[in-house]
Amino acid sequence: MPRHLFTCISATYQNTLAGGSLPEHLPDNLQEFLSIVVQQTQKSTALITHCRSELIHEVWRLLLDSNFMHPYKHGIIIKCFDGIFRRFYPQILTYSADYPEKVMLAAIRDMGKCPCPCCLVQLSHCDQSGLVHNLQARLLQACVYIAGKNAFAERLSPFGFDSFQISVVDLMHEFELGVWKSTFTHLICLLFSISHSAVADLDARYRQILPFGQGTIRAFVANVFQMRKLAARNFEDILQHALAKLHIHTKSTLELLDTALKALCKLARQFWDITCSAFKTTELPREKAACLRRLKDKPTLSKTEGTGTRNKVFNLGTYKFHALADYVRIIRLFGCTDSYTTRIAEFISPKKPN
């Protein structure tokens, strides 16, 4: 990377620190700067990805400074309400984030050969989630796969801290907006390949479902198959999954969850191997309309994307499907999923300006 690019990013850190705040994003003019320095778009994108990873680790180096490391090692004495002085040690137990942020935190390659930030399972084996040999492979110790420094490993590993084991499951992004959304989308593609009446029957059945509780299940007033502006809560309503969201777990409930997840993974593979292979599916009407809008805005894309209806293939070889087998282990280590779900931060974080 050019030396003046490092100078540009370092200046951003210094300016934000002088203002009393930490940088959250790369400078707005970085994209323009890289387009001048690097002529090829693909290399420019890879360089921006590297800069984002460097940014998040540099921010954590600023947070894990001497003011934090001293009490982390020696503790801090605090007078409690009962008048007794006790020594407290700050700890980092979990890091809740969606997959792109996990990739940057673990300093691995996004959807690379080993896409999991917690184990060494290869991408070609991610569809085998829940099988015995796949579970055994998860016991391997993770490591930094690409060149680069990990701020957590750099500052905390001398004290026995494992930066790869703090990455917890993300029910909202990995399941509701990941595995379940892709599965439901492909189910609609299958129905379209049969007949439009099958899609209408699906919508009719969902509209017959009555609301339940105060905001637990909302009424389905719009056509479900159109999937217009559906958020995570909408996909949660389409398929309720109670075991993974229990606020209190026992040994028996975890055994039930483990059995249910293994059965879910087995059924997903059967759906992939048997059902999906029996139908020729194409993209949904809304997906084709979105593609045509992109082609209209950027006519040069028509040379690469084409204007016809594209085939649609169901894929289980993803990190998000692989992560389904981690739920029971993570709950046993860190407690119920409501303690570290990214939904909490999504609800309380201020909206970004347009």
Secondary structure, DSSP 8 states (H G I E B T S, - for coil): --HHHHHHHHHHHHHHHHTT----S--TTHHHHHHHH--SHHHHHHHHHHHHHHHHHHHHHHHSSHHHHHHHHH-EEEE-TTS-EEEE------B---HHHHHHHHT--TT-SS--SSS---GGGGGGTTSHHHHHHTTS-----SSS--HHHHHHGGGT--TTSSB---IIIIIIIIIHHHHHHHHHHHHHHH-HHHHHHHHHHHHT---BTTTTB----S-GGG-TT--HHHHHHHS---GGG-SS--HHHHHHHHHHHHHHHHHHHHIIIIIGGGS--B--HHHHHHHHHHHHH-GGGHHHH-SS--B------SHHHHGGGGHHHHHHHH--GGGT-THHHHHHS-----
